[in-house]
Every structure is written in structure tokens, then in C-alpha cells.
Amino acid sequence: MNKAVFIDRDGTINVEKEYLYQIADFEFISGVPEAIKMLNEAGFLVIVVSNQSGIARGYYTEDDVENLHRHINRMLNNSGANVDAWLYCPHHPSGRGSYSLPCDCRKPSPGMLKEAALRYSIDLTSSIMIGDKKVDIDAGLSAGCFSILVRTGYGAEEEHLLTTKVPVFDDLHAAIKSLL
């Protein structure tokens, strides 16, 4: 069984920009490529799990999201880092058409983490979820993962919402440095 670090995208990997889908608007949070490289070197699978309700709301398409993810991975590769898989939930309760259906992939549900566990033979109890929102923490805990909140993105605002004691770090780099 593999061990993984699941990472939320917006506000954890990149600077929070509402409904980000354009490459020109993408910006890494300081230290993220180095942190992901450290995870790669430590033998973790790195899997991004991201709610992308902008698809359901008609702001952008799944192709837009996948194009952005390819761009981010190219930028990471230039730093010697790599994301092994990109999973996203395109659904939202107030979405349009087929995207408004109930799902188990939208965080705080653990569906994306469980799907990754099946696909990549991941032991969830030996894995970690890192994000900037309570929904990220709840998804990780529901899946059986050790979970960490970062103060980037919405993390500083959401820290007081945590009902379970979880470690909190200023950013992804600090969290990974502490873990390893």
C-alpha cells in the first residue's frame, strides 16, 4: 500500500483567487514547489483534491481546469517536483444541469480521497490531508487521514472553526518541513 499527501489546491498550493482557471492568474504560494519536491523525495504520492464549483456555476469548463493543472505540473516539473494525480469535484448544489446532482466527491465528503485510495492503492490511515479550509480537514478526517490546516488562503480565518484538534502551520512548506 502507498502513502499519500492529499493537498487542496486554491489557498494551499496557489494564492487564493476566486474561481481560478486562467493560467495568467496562477501564482504559487511561496515554498510550495520545494514542499512538493520534499514529499516526492520522501516517497509520498502527492494528490491534489479540489472543489471546483465554478464548473457547476458555468464560470469555466472541465477542460479549463485540466489545462490549468497541466500548466501547474509543468511549473512544478521545472522545480524537480511532481503531482501524481489531480482530482476535482465539478459539482455544486446550486449548479447547472448534470453538475447540480448530489455527489460524494465534494469536500467535506471524503469521496475524492477514497477514489484516489482505490485507484492508487493508498493506505488512508498512513496518509495526510492538508488544506486551508475546515471542509478540507473534515474530508481528511472522514477518510481516516491525519489532517493539517495551513493559514494561507482562508486558513487564518477558518482556524477558529476547527472542532477537532489538528496541527496548524503558516503554510504548506512549514507543514511539510515539520512532518519530515
N, C-alpha and C positions, 0 to 999 in steps of 0.2 A: 504494500500500500504506500502511496505517495503522501507527502505532507505538502500543504499549500498555504500561501498567504493570499487571502482574498482582499482586494483593495477597492474601495469605492473610487469613482473617477473624479467627479466635479467637487472641488473643495478639498480633495485629499491628494490627488495627483496634479491637477491643474488649478490655477487661480479660478475661483468661482465667478462664472459669468452666466447669468440666467439663460437657459436654453442654448447652450453652446453647441454649435455644429459646424461652424465655419473654421477652416484651418487658420485663416488670418487672425482669428480671435483667440487661438490656443496659446497658453503660456504655462509652462511648468512652474509649480511651487519650488522654491529653492531647495536643492538637495535631493529631489525626487529621483532623477536618473541614477545617482550614486546609491541611493537606498535600494532601488530595484536591482541594481547590479550586485549589491551585497547579498540580497536574497537569492539571486541566481547562483552566486558563488557558494552559498551555504546549502544549496541543494533543494530549495523550496521551489515548487511550481508557483508562478505568480499569475493570478487570475483576477481580472478586473470584473466587478459586478456593479452594474449601474442602472438605476431607474432612468428611463428616457421618455418621460411623459410628453415631451414635445412632439414625438411621433404621433401619439394618440390625439393630440390637440391640433395636428395639421401644420405645425410650425416648420417641420423638416421631415425627411424620409429616412427609412432604414438605410438606404444607400448612403445618405449624408453621414449618418453615424458611423457606418462601416468605413467610409472613406477617411473620416477623421481618425478612427482607430488605427488604420494602416499608416497614416501620417505620424501619429504619436509613436507607433512602434518603430518606424524608420528613424525618428529622432532618438529614441532610446537605443536602438542598434548602433547609432553613431557614437554613443557613450559606452558601448560594450554591455548594454542591458537589454532585457527582453521580457515582454509579457507573453506568457504561454497561451492564454485564451482571454477573449473579450466576450463577456455575456452581458446582455442588457434586456430590460423589460420595456417593451414599447407600449404597454397598456396603461390606462388610467380610467377610473370610474366615470369621469365626465368626458371621455374621449369620443372619437367619431368612429362610426362603422364597426368593423371587426376588432378594433383596438379598445373598445369600451367593455369588452367581456370580462367577467370575473377571472382572475388568474391567481396562481400561487407563486408567481415569479417576482411580483412587485414587492420590494422590501417595505415593510418589515418581515414579510413572509420569507422563509429560507429556500424557496424554490430554485433560485439560480445556484446557490451553493450546493444543494442536493443534486441538481443536474450535473454540475461540474464533478462532484464526487463519483457519480456513476460513469461519466464519460472518461475520466482520467484516473480512476482507481485511487481516490483520495480518502484518507482516514480523517474524517472531520474532527474527531476528538484530538488529533495531533496537529490541527490546523488553526490558523489565526484569521480573524476578520478585522480590518482596520478601516475606519471611516470617520466622517465629520458630523454625522447626524445620529440621533437616537435610533432611527429606523435601521441604520447600518449595524449598530450594536445589537439591537433586538434580533435581526436576521441571523447574525453570527451566533448569538447565544441559543436561539431556537434550533440552529443546525448542530449545536454541540461544540462550537469552536470557542477558543479563547478569544476575547474581543477587546479592542483598544479604540479609544476615541482620540482623535487629533483635534487641536484647537484651530486649525486652519479652516477655511470655508465658513461653515456655520457652527463649527465645534465649540468655539468660545461661548456662543450664545446658547447652545444646547446642553452644555456640560451640566447645568443645574437640573435638567430633565431626567438624568440617569437615575433609575430606581435600583439598579444593581451596581455594586462596587466594581468598576473596571479601571484599569490604568488609563491615565490621560497624559498625552505628550503634546508638546507645542506643534510638532509637525511629523510627517512620515519619516524623515531622516532620523530625527531624535528617537522615535519609537523603534525603528529597526536597529539603530546603534545600541539601544538599551537591551533589546532582545538577543542580539548576537554577541 
